[in-house]
Amino acid sequence: FRLFRLLLDHYALRFLTSGHVGTDLSLLNRYQEYRDVWKAITCSPALGYGFGGRFRTFNIIGRHHDWSGFSHNSYLYIAFKSGIPGGILFIFAYIAFAWVGFRLLRRGELSALSVIFLRAFLAYLVLIAINATVAPIFDSKTEMVWVGIAWGFILAHSSKVIDADKFRTLRSLYPFGKSRTEDYRIPVGV
């Protein structure tokens, strides 16, 4: 809970630094950027613009137009680059991996070291998901590499648990608790 409170305090401080939400130029610039990227998304909603695509936005602070390849909202960034279906699939995968990670923690079948790493990766995924609303996180290679490592860790450990469940199920199918190899041993020299 301390980590969550620290995160909320940090998140709230972003908005407390501005005097008024409606008159702060930095926030107004972000709102304009969000509006312009959303307008670009609606022009190509199915396929997006690809990872080299740019959209035109008005810079309120400098009072000129810019061509930007990223957005300060990472969810809009993904939808702009890969289209709305690609954005939905990415968000679904992100939520699914976090869900599987939390289920792995609840099962209690992991080693202490694996639990430590899993908790760290899940905390990282939650923090990144929240910070992605106001920062170009999914545009950063470093953060995406760490997200991929976290997903790989969760996938590797979830497959171990699934394999262990299948093994227990297979053992229960054999009479007298014998394993598969004991049932079908071929005598040597026959």
Disulfide bonds with the S-S distance in Angstrom:
none
